[in-house]
Amino acid sequence: MRRNESLIHIAAFLLVIGLSAVLYAVFTDTRPGLKALDASLKERVSYHYLLKTAGNPAQPAERKVTVGKSGYEDGSANIVTAIVVDYRALDTLGEVLVLFAASAGVGLLMSKRKRKIETEASPIVTTAVPMIMLFAVVVGLYIIFHGHLSPGGGFPGGAIIASAYMIQFLAFRKKFSGNLFKILESLAGLGILGMGLAGLYTEGSFLANFLPTGELGAVFSAAGIMILYALIGIKVASELSSIIGHFIGEK
Amino acid sequence: MNNALLLLAFPLTAVFLIPVGTVFYKGFGRFLSMLSYLAGIVYGIYLFPSILAGSKTVIVGNWAPPFGINLFISPFSLGLVILIFSAAFIIMVTDLQNKGKSGQYYLLYTLFVMASAGMVLTGDIFNLFVFLEIGGIASFALIAAGASPMGSAGSLRYLIQAQITSLSMLAGIILIYSASGVLNIAVLAQFKTFNPAFAFLALALLLFPFMLESKLFPLHTWVGGAYLGADHPFAASMSGIAATAAGAVMLRIVLTLANPQSGFGTAGKSIQTMLIILGGITVLIGEGAAFTEKNFKKTLGYSSAGQMGIIAVGIGLATKDALAGVLFLILNHTAAKILLFSVAGLFSKVSGKEKWADMKGIGRIYPLPAALFAAGAMALFGIPMFSGFWGKLYVLKSAFALGGLAYAGAGAILLGTIFEGIYFMKISHTFFEKSDISLERKHYPFFGIPALFLAAVLLAPGLFPSILGPWVQASVKELLNPISGYVHIILTSGGAM
């Protein structure tokens, strides 16, 4: 083991030296060419995401995106959501899979753990928890369904709903059974995949938005994004709940 | 042509169905994951003739590049995706005997395979990062799930190193985006000139995780722990699938993204030099470590590092011959490593030992597996008649033709090959040595058929290299002419086809 350790130290040392040398070269290099932060806003792809002109980049530069109008290529008033769930939807599917892998990994590795300490929660806790849960679920649902309008969306909303499950789990000491969550996350995942394949079938491209974009800024607009975010919310909530269940639950 | 995304959708369907199916039937995960790989292989082979005639781009979300994400289906990428799916299918077949694995294992394994295929196909550097993360997280859990108690330790070490390198890749992506404003490989490959020092930093950061996965010096230190921890099928996958995907991505980044005409031109040349140097060192260190190592799985893991070192030298040389050699070596390494790991798994199962030195005489009881091990070892070593011979020959030929630094790389490959030959001969000899080992001989039908098939895969291109000819020629042409091929196809085809 000692021999390997010294090898690792040498490797790490060489890496640090090499990276420092390259960084020094970057800061002192005066040769022409683009460096970090050299792309102006108009040169970035995000400029076209802001103006909603990715489908037709040649549109005039004085174009404005106004709330209340319809007919834009993407119906989300929240620009981050437009990028995450529409323009770069495959990346979001990937992020969903990252969480899915983490949850499955926890399930695979922690399934043999047993909880040892067992204490009853006080009446104060058991009375307050249902109210807090209700509040958390409502906030979570609000954040999920306003993902296309205001900051938030399926990931944070799902995490808030999972927090409701966590306090319920801590207060009432129920037995953890992962099957419900497994089925929920499977169905939500299949729903996301189904939305993607529906796009492939109707618009000829995976995850293409085939539903009406609606009026920018309205509560019921950007139907495709809303459905995707609802599915992501279900998936994230059930995955995080199942991770929590595995960590603090007993078999 | 956008239907080609189904290559990724098959494993994804399996991934989402496995948790719900496992609730009702425990063996569902294995069955469905194998079915999805088979579907991927069949669909890939169905697409192959039309792709060989002309590469295609797949647009996701109906946003044309550079705004949306696109996949690139070419002889090179489709061939490697078929290789990845076949490797996964064969590994699953060799593991059919083992019934104890839960549905989550197969779910994670399928995610790992899907992510590796996605890394080969994608044409966007951020999407590449996302696929890398999926594959990484699945691997951490799969290594830790190995039967050995060392699994968690090896997995933790791998996790820390892999997460640091993938963060460095994210930093590289941020640097490139902040300088250029695009993330698409095809657009970047013909972009305005970057400052050479800055471009070198960005490219090196971008390459770190793939150098880690292909075990290049100085990012090879996780190999021992992770291979010791993982069970045999997943150790084979780390060699056969993850390293193949990493090699493909390195080829894509070094030759397409940083091609000589691109804004990365000068930096690309330095990166190639770096790959020759690091590859040469990796060959020596990897084969040297394998030479002294006694644990069977670790020996094979270090030998895989040595093989990937040769591949890195080939990528650094970047000539027509060297790239043909690299493609032969990738195929050879995948098939041979799966074969060797399945033999190692079988032998440690029947003998209960982890060190190859303790398996003295086992080949007298199991002659076929031991002979197949020798065949796989010879293929890695590069004996004529095996595909590894052509791979090493082409890389060495090109290195000697180029001269200069390439001589050093060629010297390292030759010296490493000598080590490789010695320890593989020692192991093969140990199997057939006379000893007082007494084991009951059982039959393992799920071992024999895939192992014989793998041996055939190693032999056929070795005896008749022309059967790989069309694929190798088309791939090398694609890799060496990125502007007229890759960039042209992606940027002119526009919307959905």
Interface residues (C-beta under 8 A of the other chain):
Chain A: N4 L7 I8 I10 A11 A12 L14 L15 V22 L23 A25 V26 T28 D29 R31 P32 G33 L34 K35 A36 L37 D38 A39 S40 E43 R44 V45 S46 Y47 H48 Y49 A54 G55 P57 D86 Y87 R88 A89 L90 D91 G94 E95 L97 V98 F100 A101 A102 A104 G105 V106 G107 L108 L109 S111 N179 K182 I183 E185 S186 L187 G189 L190 L193 G196 L197 G199 L200 E203 G204 S205 F206 L207 A208 N209
Chain B: N2 N3 L5 A9 L12 T13 V15 F16 L17 I18 P19 V20 T22 V23 V58 I59 V60 G61 N62 W63 A64 P66 F67 G68 I69 S102 Q104 Y105 L107 L108 L111 M114 A115 G118 F126 N127 V130 F131 E133 I134 I137 A138 F140 A141 A144 A145 L175 Y177 S178 A179 S180 G181 V182 L183 K192 T193 F194 N195 P196 A197 F198 A199 F200 L201 A204 F217 P218 L219 H220 T221 G224 G263 A496
